[in-house]
Amino acid sequence: MEEKEKIIDQTLSILKRKSLEGYEIFLEESSHFEVESKDGKVETLHASSSWGLALRILKNQKVGFSYTTSPLLSPIELEKRIDDAISSAEVTSSDPSYDFAPPLKSPLLELPIFDESLEKVSEKEKIGKAKELEETTRSVDPKRIKKVRKASYQEGKSTVRILNSNGLNISSRLTLLSLSVMAVAEEAGESEMGWDFDFSHFFRGLDVKKVGEKAGKMAVDRLGGKRIPSGTFPILLDPHVASEFLSLLAHSFSAEQVLKGKSPLKEKRGEPFFSPHLSIIDDGLLPEGAATFPFDGEGVPSQRTILVADGVIEGYLYDRFWANRERLTLKTQIESTGNSQRTSIRFPPLLGTRNFFIPKKDTPFSSLLLELNKGLLVEEVMGIHTVDPISGDFSLGCSGKWIERGERVHPVKGVAIAGNLFEVFKNIKMIGDDLRFFGKIGSPSLLIEGVQVSGN
């Protein structure tokens, strides 16, 4: 640690000697552990750690970037990294929208995202999680679940620190742990897969039984799938599929896309655009969220941002650059919503979502099925990455269950649904109470009015 503090001091000393308008130092130290069980034995076991320092500089209203992952740099090598950042700025365009975050006006919130007791959990206990997950999945239906793949336990631990020329100097820690498994069920020459996962900031928060049982049941329940006649039916999106559609919609709330005219939501602030049942929130402070952290990739304090309230567009997502751009061009008073993110130490921060989700309602899933009456419960879609987030048009293969009178009649496969992303969210009829996050995107089940289904 002393050696790394020395590197920071040396970096600051060199930066202060340069003729710069500003600078920012981003540091991340992390460790990762993963174990996978197969046939009751350890299939893979991997542990790693990393350290990285990323620099951004501002010169002549141009921003430059460089990084290093070596914790043992000499002052000469450090100066080279800084000069690399300065050189990269020279080939970029100047823009008065570039700046760095100011120092904090109040202390950062303390969030429940770091498991202090994790270091006391033995490697044997972690391996036990993966083995138990495999065993639980297989036990759902030993006759038909022939294989269990990728029964794994993973954990990550990281410490992030940001310093800049404005006097900002903040840091925080995070632990994030997960379980995941895939079950393969076979019967009468047919094979189907089921998958599930869980994540938590705390070791004790992982639910092996729930994950294993859901993955096994999903695989078995998909056996015997049939096609259905083509037509226009109501559909019920389960939380996983609903989250996939929501992840596409997130693109339209980016201030970058709005200001570039690439979002259908441009100039829609304050207007009823979606179903009156729909609200959407982006929350970097959500205690159980995978993307929860007290500050964003630039050091701006995290916040809860309401984007849609009862169908009305309330706002968009901003980092400092795009907030500055809007203020300069449109003369608004907008500020960053704390949505700068770092995908890697190797890349500068970009505008993105935090914990982006649809709040749950009070309607249980059984009531959604009754309201669906006769229609398609969609549990998986294929090729959702092919959907154009600007036009929103889609045609996707899907599978699920055919529902009549609120009861599951038979599994469905080999069909497709077609429509428009924005129309899907305009035509929400009911929202469930089963909010679930898949990474940083979360949604409850969504009941959608008539959608075109292509089957027989």
N, C-alpha and C positions, 0 to 999 in steps of 0.2 A: 504493500500500500504506500509506503514511504517513497518508493521509486516512482510510482504513478503520480503522486502529488508533486514530485520533483519535475516530472514531465509537464504537468499543468503549469507550474510556476515558470518553467523555461519557455513554454509556449506563450504565456501572457507577456513575458519580458520581450520576446522577439516581436510579437504583434504590436506592442506599444511603441516600438522603434520604427515601425513601417508608417508610411504616409497613407493612412486609411480613414475612411469616414466611419467605419464601424467594423466589429468582428463578433463572432459567436463560436463558442467551443461546446460541442456536444460529446459527452462521454457515456459509454455503456459497457458494463461488465456483466457477463452472464454465464450461466452454467445450464447444462441440459442432461437429463438422464432418461433413457428409454429401455424398456424390456418387453419382449414379445414371447408369449407362451405358445407352444405347439405340441400336442399330444402329451400334455402334462410336464413338458420339459422346456427349459429356456432355449428358445430358437435364436433370438438376438439379444444382446445387451450392449448398450452404447452409452458412454458418458463423455462429455466434452465441456470445455469452457472457452470463453473468448473475451477479448477486450478490444475496444475500438475508440478512436478519437476522430471526430469529423469537424472540419472547419468551414465556416462561411465568412467571407469578407465582403465589405462594401467599399467600392472605390469608383468615383465619378458616376454615381448612381447605377453602377453595374455590380452584380453579385457574382462572386467566385466561390468554388467549392473544391475541397480535397479531403482525403481521409487516410488514416493508417490503422492497421490492426496489430502493429508491433509495439509491445509495451516497453521495449528497450532501445528507444531511439536516442541517438546522440544529439546535442544542440545543432550540429551541422545538418543532420538528417531532418530535424524538426524545421529548420529554416527552409529546407528544400520543399517540404510539404506546404509551408505557408506561401512560398513563392509560386508553387503549383496553383494554389488557390487564386493568387493575384493574377497569374498568367491566364487562368481560365476565365477570369472576369473580363479580360481585354478582348475576348472574342465574342462576348455577349452584348446584347443591346441595353442601353441605359434606360432606366425607368424609375421615376420618382416614387413608385409604389413600393419599392424595396425598402425594408427597414428591419430592425430587430426589436424584440419585446422589451418593454420598460421593466424596471424593478417592481416587485409586488407591493401593492398597497396594503395588503393584510396577509396574515400567515396562511399557508396552504392548509386545506382541509386534511385531516387524518382519516384515511379510508381503510376499511378492513380487507386489504388485498395482499398482506404479507403474512405467511405462516411461520411464526417464530419457532414453532416446535418441529418443523420439517427436518432440521438437521439432526434431531434425535430419532427419527424414523430410520430403521435399519434397511440396508439393501435387501435383506431377506424378506422383510415385510412388503417392500415394493414389488419384489418378484412374486410374492404370494398373491398380490392383487391381480396380476396378470393371469396366474394359474387359476385362481378362483373364478375369474371372469370366463375363462375358457370352459371350465367345468360347469358353471351355472348355465351357460349358453347351450351346451350339449345336453344338459339334463332336461331341457324343455320338452324334447321329444327324441329320446335316444335312438328310436327306430328310423326316423326320417331325417334327422339332422346328421348327415354323414361326415361333414367337415366343419371345422371352426377355423377361420383364418384371421390373422392379424389381431389376436387377443392381446392388446398391449396396454401398458401403463406408461405415461410420459409425464415429465415434470420440467419446468423451466423456472429459473430464478434470475432476476436481473436487478441491477442498480443503475439508475440514469441520473446524470448531472448535466446541467446547462449553465454556462457562464457567458456573459457578453459585455460589450463595451459600455452599455447603459447602466451597468451595476447589478444586473440580474445574476444571482448565484443560488440555484435551487437544486435539490436532489430528492429522490424517493426510491423505494424498493417495491418489488412485485414478485409474487410466486403465482404460478398458474399450472395446475395439474389436470390431467385428463385420462380417461379410459375410452377405448374403442374396440369394437369387435365386429366381425362379419360371420354370419352363419350360412351354411349351404344345406338346404333341405332337398331330398330326392324322393320321388315316388313314381312308379310306373314309367320309368324312362324320362321323367321330367325333372328339371333342376331349377330351383329358385333361391335367391339370396335375400338375406335380411341384414340390416346394419343398424347399429346404434352407438351412441357415445354419451359421455358426461364430462363436465369440467367444473372445477372449483378452484378457489384460491387457497383452499385448505385440504390437507390430506384426509381429514375426517369427513369432509363434505362429499367425497366420491361415493356413489351408490352402485356397487358391483352387481347386486341382485337385480336392480331395476334395468340396468343396461343389458345384462346377459339375457334376461327373460324377454325383453322387448325385441332384441335382435333375433332370438330363436323363434319367437311367435310370429314375427313378420315374415320370416322365410317360409315357415309351415303354412301360414295363411295365404300365401301367394300361389301355392300349388293348386292346379286345376283351373287356371285362368282361362276365360273365354272372351271372344269378341262380342260386341253388342251392335245393334243396328245403328246406322248413322242418324243423326237428328240434332235438334237444339234442345239441350237439357240444362237444368240447374246443376251446378257442380259445387262440391264441398272440398276446398283445399285443406289438407292437413297442415299442421304447423311447419313441417319441413318444406313442403312445396310452396306454401304461402310465403315463407322466408326467402325462398329462391326468387319468387316474383318481386318481393319487396327489395331485394338486393339490386335488381335492375332499375327499380323506380328511384333508388337513392341517387343515381346519376343525375337525375333531373333537379335535385335540390342543391347541387353544387353551384356555388356562386360563379365559378369559372364557366360552367356550361350556360348558366343564365346570362351572364354578361357577354358571352360570345354568341348569344342567340341560338344556342344548340339545345335549349330546353323548352319544351312546350309550356313550362310554368313561368316563362318570362312575362313580366308585367301582370302577373296573376295574384300578387300579394293582396290579401284582403278579399279575394273573390271565392265563392263556393265552387270548387272545381271537382271535388271527389264526392263519393257517397257521404251523406250526413252522418252515417254511422262511423266513419273513419277518422281517427286521429293518428298522428305519427310524431314520435319524439326521438331526438338524438341526445344521449345523456352520457357524458364522460365521467359522471360521478356515481352511476348506478352501482351499489355495493357488490352485487353478484356478477356484474358484467365482465366479459372477457377483455374488453377494451378500456376498462376503468383504470384511471391514473389521475393523480392530482393536477397534472399539467399536460399540455400537448407537446408536439414535436418542436415547438419554438419557445416553450416556456410560458405560454399563456395559460392561466388557470382554467381548468376544465369547468364545464357548466352543463346545465340541462336546457335544451333548446326545443321549444314546441314549434314544429314545422307545419302541421295540419291540426286544426281543432274543429271537430264536427264537420269535416269536409272542406273547410275554408283554409286557403293557403295563408299561413302566418309568417313565414320567413324562409330563409335559405341558410346554407352552411358556408362559413367563411374561415379562412386563415388570415394572417396579417396582410399578405400581398393583395388578395382579392377584396378585402375590406378597404384597404387603402385605395385600390383602383376604383371601387365604386364611389368612395367619398370624393375622389379627385374628378371623376368624369360625370357623376350624377349629382354631386353636391349633397349627398345624404350624410347622416351622422352614424352610419353603421360601424360596428366594431367586430373584431374577430370573435367567433363563437367557440374558439378553442378546438378547431378541427384540423390543425396541422398534424400530419402523421409521418413517422419515419418507418418505412418498410424494411430498411437495412441501413447499417452504418455506411454502406457504400453509395448511398444516394441522398441527395438533399431532401428536405421535407416537402411534402405535397399536401394538397387539400384532400380530405377524405372523411369518412364517417367515423363515429366512435361507436357507442352502443345504440344502434339505429333500430327502432322497433315500433310495433303497433300495440298500444296498451290493451290489456284484456278487458272483456265485458263480464257480465254475470251469467251468461248462457252456457250450461254444460253441453258437452259434446253430444250426449244422447238427445238433447232437445234440437240441436242442429240437424241431426239425422232425421228426426221426425219432421222438421220443417222442410228438409230436402225432399222428403216423401218418395219421389221417384226420380232418381238421377245418379250421377257418378261421384263417388268419393275418390278424389285423386290423391294418391300416395307417393307417386314418383313421376317425374317428367324427365325426358331425355333431350339433350341438346339445348338446354336453356341459354348456354353461352352464345348461341347463334342469334339470339334476339337482338334486334337493333334498338338500343335504349332511347334513340331519338324519335323514330317513327312509332315504336312500340308494337309493331305488327309481329305476330308469331304464329307458328304452326309446329306443335311439339308432340312427339310420341309420349304416351303416358300409360300408366297402369294403376290399378286401384281396386275398388269394389263397386258392384252394381247394387244400388239401394232401392228397395220398394217398401212403402209404408214404414219407413224408418228402420228397416231391418236389412242386414247384409244378406244378399241373395247368393252371389258367387263372386270370385275374383275376376277382374277384367284385365286383359292385356292385349297388345296388338292394335290399339286404337290411338287416335290423335285428337288433340284439341286445337282449335284455331281461333284467333281473335286479336284484340289489341290490349296491350299492357295497361294503358290509361283507362280504357273502358272497363277492364276487370275491376279496377279500384273505384270506378264510378258506380259500378253495379253491385257493390257489396250490400247484401240484404241483412246479414246477421254476423256477429263476431263472437267467438267462443271465449271460455274462461281458461283455456289451456295454453297460455303464452309460454313459448319455449324459444331459447336462443340457440342458434347454430353459428358458433363463432360470435361475431359482433352484430349479427342481424337476428332479430327475433320477431315472431308473430304468433298469435293464436290461430285456430282454425277459422277460415273465412268461407261463408256461404255466398256464392255468386249467382246472380240471376242468369238466364239463358245463355249458354255458350255452345258454339258449334262443335259437335263431336263426330269424327269420321270413324266408322267401324265397318260392319259388313256392307 
